[in-house]
């Protein structure tokens, strides 16, 4: 029987993206990063490039009719992923705007081929590839398709992992000739509703491996881009099942008796009531009772800051002491453009950090107000 080809997967350096891709990006693949202006295409390309580029795997970043390298680097170096030590060594830049304007696609392809043969990069980025499309007139559409096929053939034969970055609107669909040639298609978008902006990512196409389907939330910060997978990683170890009949005491003697010894382990319990009815008091007792029994806890708050919460809540002094001892994690999430996926990941990280077996969300109404309108 013929031996199967093993495809190496490259770590992209974008938190959460490798999980969405199904373990990383296939080496030597021909990929398109597409989306509307301002959705993070160039930033995610640079983040991947600086993460993957090494002396043994050098990168070449080609700009065509887009921003010249000097201007591009001025802004990209503000991100923490930017590594100036790699510039001009394992990361090189080439601008071919003049060649396209004055001579056309054949000269651009010749320039790319010449540079690739001279430097032997293993990572090649072409940005903005859509500018090539716009430069091509309708009669030249076949010429453009031929250009893309020839470029893909050259770069595949050189064993380079390639990225074409371009501006595309969702209404254009996925039937473009460039998308047909590509092995992978990563689509970025952003939606504005009221005063909230939500960035999203979708792996529309990825040959040879199973990616997580659907549209995933994405955040941009000084550290770069972070992807929050819509579904948990199916390869992650599952949580051990609770023992049948095991219960968690609430710390409220009469309530535990009414519940037959406490809350069944693994249950989600909603505490409902008007303001001042004792909801926070009850949940604090639940957390404190758990810590007394050797169980660590997490309190996720959305309406007050941690210092204010511990000052005004019953048992606040005890909570502050437990936080200092590492037995309790106070998680404050209050931005007005949160996503459900981001909140789930932050909660999971907090639980893992302190080894929590008890979690309180205070409150669901505050959580809803903190979410971006599209998630409510």
HELIX and SHEET records of a PDB file:
HELIX    1   1 UNK A   17  UNK A   21  1                                   5    
HELIX    2   2 UNK A   41  UNK A   52  1                                  12    
HELIX    3   3 UNK A   69  UNK A   76  1                                   8    
HELIX    4   4 UNK A   84  UNK A   86  5                                   3    
HELIX    5   5 UNK A   97  UNK A  103  1                                   7    
HELIX    6   6 UNK A  105  UNK A  119  1                                  15    
HELIX    7   7 UNK A  129  UNK A  135  1                                   7    
HELIX    8   8 UNK A  138  UNK A  140  5                                   3    
HELIX    9   9 UNK A  141  UNK A  157  1                                  17    
HELIX   10  10 UNK A  170  UNK A  172  5                                   3    
HELIX   11  11 UNK A  177  UNK A  181  1                                   5    
HELIX   12  12 UNK A  253  UNK A  258  1                                   6    
HELIX   13  13 UNK A  279  UNK A  292  1                                  14    
HELIX   14  14 UNK A  306  UNK A  312  1                                   7    
HELIX   15  15 UNK A  316  UNK A  324  1                                   9    
HELIX   16  16 UNK A  340  UNK A  354  1                                  15    
HELIX   17  17 UNK A  364  UNK A  370  1                                   7    
HELIX   18  18 UNK A  373  UNK A  375  5                                   3    
SHEET    1   A 2 UNK A   9  UNK A  10  0                                        
SHEET    2   A 2 UNK A  25  UNK A  26 -1                                        
SHEET    1   B 9 UNK A  91  UNK A  95  0                                        
SHEET    2   B 9 UNK A  59  UNK A  63  1                                        
SHEET    3   B 9 UNK A 123  UNK A 127  1                                        
SHEET    4   B 9 UNK A 161  UNK A 167  1                                        
SHEET    5   B 9 UNK A  30  UNK A  35  1                                        
SHEET    6   B 9 UNK A 184  UNK A 193  1                                        
SHEET    7   B 9 UNK A 196  UNK A 206 -1                                        
SHEET    8   B 9 UNK A 215  UNK A 221 -1                                        
SHEET    9   B 9 UNK A 224  UNK A 228 -1                                        
SHEET    1   C 2 UNK A 247  UNK A 248  0                                        
SHEET    2   C 2 UNK A 263  UNK A 264 -1                                        
SHEET    1   D 3 UNK A 328  UNK A 332  0                                        
SHEET    2   D 3 UNK A 296  UNK A 301  1                                        
SHEET    3   D 3 UNK A 356  UNK A 362  1                                        
END                                                                             
